[in-house]
Amino acid sequence: MSHAKLKEILTRRLRLKRPQFRLEGKDRISGSVISSTFAGSGDSQRQKMIWDALDEELGAASVREVGMLLAYTPDEWNLPLEGTVSRRTPSASRKSTVQKKAG
């Protein structure tokens, strides 16, 4: 699957508001999805939203083609890490290791 296809699926299925994507990988895509659509949702709920959308669109192929995708709001993504002045990095407190397990 291409990065463009993954972006299109998530944007359409989740009705993402002004999404930004930071994706890597070719055979198995991983990365971050940034959108205000995730505001008010916890980490587990965000992961469920993403995987439900991918499962509906791709079925079993979603597990083979997509690795870990972390979801952030724009405010969470822009928070500088403690002790740094760097921007465009997710807040350490928002990092989630929730990942769909193949099975």
C-alpha positions, 0 to 999 in steps of 0.5 A: 500500500502507498502512503497516499492510499493510507492517507486517503483511507484514513481521511475519508473513513475518519472524516479527519479535519485538516490531517497531517501525516508523518509516515515511513516504511514501504512494505509496512507503513508506520507513523503518526496521524495528526488531526483535531478529529482526535480531540477528546478521545483517549489513546485506546479510542484513537487506536480503535478508530484507526484500526476499525477504519482500516479493517473496514477498508482493507480487511485482513490486509490491514495487519500485513500492510500497516504497523504502528500508527499513533494519533495526536491532536495538533496541540499535542503534536506541537508541544515541545518535549520537556527541556527542549525548544524543538517543535513538530515533535509529539509530547512525551506524555502522549506517546502510545505503544498501543498497536494492533497485534497480528493474529 
